[in-house]
Amino acid sequence: MAIQKSKGIVRNGETAWPSLMPQEVQEMKEVMLQQLLAKVPPQLKNLVLLIPESAHLKPVGIDCEACFMDLAAFIDLEVAEGLNLAAEIYPDVWWHLLSCQDCAETYAMTWDLTTAEHAYQIVPPPPPSLQLRLTNFFLAFALPQPASALRSCPGVCENGKVIYEKANETCEATLFAKQQPTGEWIMLVKTKPTQQGYVVVTLGKEVFQTDLMQGQAVINLPASLAAPNGPDLLIEIFPRALTVSA
């Protein structure tokens, strides 16, 4: 049976299939669908596959500008709830994408970006193993400790001052501070037991992050740390680094 020789007659935008049996009509549609699928890029195949199920949809012709206005919403709905619902809500967009190469390319690129955003998301960090909260009032007294209260800090923060110590059931932390000639501060956080991860320091609206390696983290802070009526200081110790899930 040479189905390819049969020709449909277009009436009111729909194709009629005179002198063909229902099975022949179905076979003809399947051949045409496969031919169309072979010509479109992978990102558009789902749009084409929806055609046999779209008899109830009543799309109207729209221009590229109108399509672009609803394209992001169409893709968001497609990714979240599926293409069938997206085509139900935005039939004009779906139909336009099948007939406009430029908009179809925009759809393909936007779809890739949207699905990538859904697939790769930053995992919320775990709760800190320890938090050190130092008010500006406390820092005003803690930073200029008298010489009799100084302890020597080995390594990069040698001759720094121990300004705070805190422990809980999982971690113990000691905070050393040393002022630079420029007025800026170097702080060293030491943990017991030795931990790997990172330290987040919040000073007012400024946020600093540094690695915690072999139980030590060095943070450079501005001179505003010791400013009268300056911001409070929050130090959070996290046992492991931020990860990204795929």
MIVEX-368896 format. One record per residue (C-alpha): x, z, y; residue in three letters. Coordinates in steps of 0.5 Angstrom, whole numbers, plus 2048, in hexadecimal, padded with zeros to 3 digits. Last residue first. Layout:
REM residues N
+-----+-----+-----+-----+
:  px :  pz :  py :   r :
+-----+-----+-----+-----+
:   X :   Z :   Y : ALA :
...
+-----+-----+-----+-----+
REM end
This chain:
REM residues 246
+-----+-----+-----+-----+
:  px :  pz :  py :   r :
+-----+-----+-----+-----+
: 82F : 851 : 823 : ALA :
: 830 : 858 : 825 : SER :
: 835 : 85A : 82B : VAL :
: 839 : 860 : 82B : THR :
: 83B : 865 : 830 : LEU :
: 841 : 869 : 82E : ALA :
: 841 : 870 : 82A : ARG :
: 841 : 877 : 82B : PRO :
: 83E : 877 : 832 : PHE :
: 840 : 87C : 837 : ILE :
: 83C : 87D : 83D : GLU :
: 83F : 87F : 844 : ILE :
: 83B : 881 : 84A : LEU :
: 83D : 882 : 851 : LEU :
: 839 : 885 : 857 : ASP :
: 83A : 881 : 85D : PRO :
: 83D : 883 : 864 : GLY :
: 83B : 888 : 868 : ASN :
: 842 : 88A : 86A : PRO :
: 846 : 884 : 867 : ALA :
: 84A : 886 : 860 : ALA :
: 848 : 880 : 85C : LEU :
: 847 : 87C : 862 : SER :
: 84F : 87A : 861 : ALA :
: 84D : 875 : 85C : PRO :
: 84E : 876 : 854 : LEU :
: 853 : 873 : 84F : ASN :
: 851 : 875 : 848 : ILE :
: 855 : 877 : 842 : VAL :
: 852 : 878 : 83B : ALA :
: 855 : 87C : 836 : GLN :
: 853 : 87D : 82F : GLY :
: 857 : 878 : 82B : GLN :
: 854 : 873 : 830 : MET :
: 84E : 874 : 834 : LEU :
: 84D : 86D : 838 : ASP :
: 84B : 86D : 83F : THR :
: 845 : 86D : 843 : GLN :
: 843 : 86E : 84A : PHE :
: 83D : 86E : 84E : VAL :
: 83C : 86F : 855 : GLU :
: 835 : 871 : 858 : LYS :
: 837 : 879 : 859 : GLY :
: 83D : 879 : 854 : LEU :
: 83B : 877 : 84D : THR :
: 841 : 877 : 848 : VAL :
: 840 : 874 : 841 : VAL :
: 845 : 875 : 83C : VAL :
: 846 : 871 : 836 : TYR :
: 847 : 871 : 82E : GLY :
: 84C : 874 : 82A : GLN :
: 84C : 87C : 829 : GLN :
: 852 : 881 : 827 : THR :
: 84F : 888 : 826 : PRO :
: 84F : 88A : 82B : LYS :
: 84E : 886 : 831 : THR :
: 853 : 884 : 837 : LYS :
: 850 : 882 : 83E : VAL :
: 855 : 880 : 843 : LEU :
: 854 : 87F : 84A : MET :
: 858 : 87B : 84F : ILE :
: 855 : 87C : 856 : TRP :
: 856 : 878 : 85D : GLU :
: 859 : 87B : 863 : GLY :
: 85E : 876 : 864 : THR :
: 863 : 87B : 862 : PRO :
: 860 : 87C : 85B : GLN :
: 85C : 882 : 859 : GLN :
: 85C : 884 : 852 : LYS :
: 856 : 887 : 84E : ALA :
: 856 : 889 : 847 : PHE :
: 84F : 88A : 843 : LEU :
: 84F : 88D : 83C : THR :
: 84A : 88B : 837 : ALA :
: 848 : 88E : 830 : GLU :
: 843 : 88B : 82B : CYS :
: 83E : 88B : 826 : THR :
: 83B : 892 : 826 : GLU :
: 83C : 892 : 82E : ASN :
: 842 : 893 : 833 : ALA :
: 843 : 893 : 83A : LYS :
: 84A : 894 : 83E : GLU :
: 84A : 892 : 846 : TYR :
: 850 : 892 : 84B : ILE :
: 856 : 892 : 847 : VAL :
: 85B : 890 : 84D : LYS :
: 860 : 88A : 84C : GLY :
: 867 : 88B : 84B : ASN :
: 868 : 885 : 847 : GLU :
: 862 : 881 : 846 : CYS :
: 865 : 87B : 843 : VAL :
: 868 : 87F : 83D : GLY :
: 868 : 886 : 83C : PRO :
: 863 : 88A : 841 : CYS :
: 867 : 891 : 844 : SER :
: 862 : 896 : 845 : ARG :
: 861 : 899 : 84C : LEU :
: 85D : 89F : 84E : ALA :
: 863 : 8A3 : 851 : SER :
: 864 : 89D : 856 : ALA :
: 85D : 89E : 859 : PRO :
: 857 : 899 : 857 : GLN :
: 856 : 894 : 85C : PRO :
: 851 : 890 : 858 : LEU :
: 84D : 895 : 855 : ALA :
: 84A : 898 : 85C : PHE :
: 847 : 892 : 85F : ALA :
: 846 : 88F : 858 : LEU :
: 841 : 895 : 857 : PHE :
: 83D : 893 : 85D : PHE :
: 83D : 88C : 85C : ASN :
: 83A : 88D : 855 : THR :
: 83D : 88C : 84E : LEU :
: 839 : 88A : 848 : ARG :
: 83D : 889 : 842 : LEU :
: 839 : 886 : 83C : GLN :
: 83B : 886 : 835 : LEU :
: 83A : 881 : 82F : SER :
: 837 : 87C : 833 : PRO :
: 830 : 879 : 830 : PRO :
: 831 : 873 : 82D : PRO :
: 831 : 86D : 831 : PRO :
: 82B : 868 : 831 : PRO :
: 82D : 862 : 82D : VAL :
: 82F : 85C : 832 : ILE :
: 82A : 856 : 830 : GLN :
: 82C : 850 : 82C : TYR :
: 826 : 84C : 828 : ALA :
: 821 : 84D : 82E : HIS :
: 826 : 84A : 833 : GLU :
: 828 : 845 : 82F : ALA :
: 821 : 843 : 82D : THR :
: 820 : 842 : 835 : THR :
: 826 : 83E : 836 : LEU :
: 824 : 839 : 830 : ASP :
: 81D : 838 : 833 : TRP :
: 820 : 837 : 83A : THR :
: 824 : 832 : 837 : MET :
: 81F : 82E : 833 : ALA :
: 819 : 82F : 838 : TYR :
: 81E : 82C : 83E : THR :
: 81F : 826 : 839 : GLU :
: 818 : 825 : 837 : ALA :
: 817 : 825 : 83F : CYS :
: 81B : 81F : 840 : ASP :
: 819 : 81C : 83A : GLN :
: 812 : 81C : 83C : CYS :
: 80C : 81A : 837 : SER :
: 80C : 820 : 831 : LEU :
: 80E : 825 : 837 : LEU :
: 808 : 823 : 83B : HIS :
: 803 : 824 : 835 : TRP :
: 806 : 82B : 834 : TRP :
: 806 : 82D : 83B : VAL :
: 7FE : 82A : 83C : ASP :
: 7FC : 82F : 836 : PRO :
: 7FF : 835 : 839 : TYR :
: 7FB : 83B : 836 : ILE :
: 7F9 : 837 : 82F : GLU :
: 800 : 834 : 82F : ALA :
: 804 : 83B : 830 : ALA :
: 7FF : 83E : 82B : LEU :
: 801 : 839 : 826 : ASN :
: 809 : 839 : 828 : LEU :
: 809 : 840 : 826 : GLY :
: 808 : 847 : 829 : GLU :
: 80F : 84A : 82C : ALA :
: 813 : 843 : 82C : VAL :
: 80D : 83F : 82D : GLU :
: 80A : 843 : 833 : LEU :
: 811 : 844 : 836 : ASP :
: 811 : 83C : 836 : ILE :
: 80B : 83B : 839 : PHE :
: 80C : 840 : 83E : ALA :
: 812 : 83C : 840 : ALA :
: 80F : 835 : 840 : LEU :
: 809 : 837 : 844 : ASP :
: 80C : 835 : 84B : MET :
: 810 : 830 : 848 : PHE :
: 80A : 82C : 845 : CYS :
: 807 : 82C : 84C : ALA :
: 80D : 829 : 84F : GLU :
: 80E : 824 : 849 : CYS :
: 807 : 821 : 84A : ASP :
: 801 : 823 : 846 : ILE :
: 7FC : 81F : 841 : GLY :
: 7F7 : 823 : 83E : VAL :
: 7F7 : 827 : 838 : PRO :
: 7F1 : 828 : 834 : LYS :
: 7F3 : 82B : 82D : LEU :
: 7EE : 82B : 827 : HIS :
: 7F1 : 826 : 824 : ALA :
: 7F8 : 829 : 825 : SER :
: 7FA : 82B : 81D : GLU :
: 7FD : 824 : 81C : PRO :
: 801 : 824 : 822 : ILE :
: 804 : 82B : 821 : LEU :
: 80A : 828 : 81D : LEU :
: 80C : 824 : 824 : VAL :
: 80D : 82A : 828 : LEU :
: 810 : 82D : 822 : ASN :
: 815 : 827 : 822 : LYS :
: 817 : 828 : 829 : LEU :
: 81D : 82D : 828 : GLN :
: 820 : 828 : 823 : PRO :
: 820 : 822 : 827 : PRO :
: 81B : 81D : 826 : VAL :
: 81B : 816 : 823 : LYS :
: 81B : 818 : 81C : ALA :
: 815 : 81C : 81D : LEU :
: 811 : 816 : 820 : LEU :
: 812 : 812 : 81A : GLN :
: 810 : 818 : 815 : GLN :
: 80A : 819 : 81A : LEU :
: 808 : 811 : 819 : MET :
: 809 : 811 : 811 : VAL :
: 804 : 818 : 811 : GLU :
: 7FF : 814 : 815 : LYS :
: 7FF : 80E : 811 : MET :
: 7FE : 813 : 80B : GLU :
: 7F9 : 816 : 80E : GLN :
: 7F5 : 810 : 80F : VAL :
: 7F6 : 80D : 808 : GLU :
: 7F3 : 813 : 805 : GLN :
: 7ED : 813 : 80A : PRO :
: 7EC : 80B : 808 : MET :
: 7EE : 806 : 80D : LEU :
: 7E9 : 800 : 80F : SER :
: 7EA : 803 : 816 : PRO :
: 7EF : 808 : 818 : TRP :
: 7ED : 80B : 81F : ALA :
: 7F2 : 80D : 824 : THR :
: 7F0 : 812 : 82A : GLU :
: 7F1 : 811 : 831 : GLY :
: 7EA : 80E : 832 : ASN :
: 7EB : 809 : 82D : ARG :
: 7F2 : 807 : 82A : VAL :
: 7F1 : 802 : 824 : ILE :
: 7F5 : 804 : 81E : GLY :
: 7FA : 7FF : 81A : LYS :
: 7FB : 7FE : 813 : SER :
: 801 : 7FA : 811 : LYS :
: 805 : 800 : 811 : GLN :
: 801 : 803 : 80B : ILE :
: 803 : 7FE : 806 : ALA :
: 800 : 800 : 800 : MET :
+-----+-----+-----+-----+
REM end
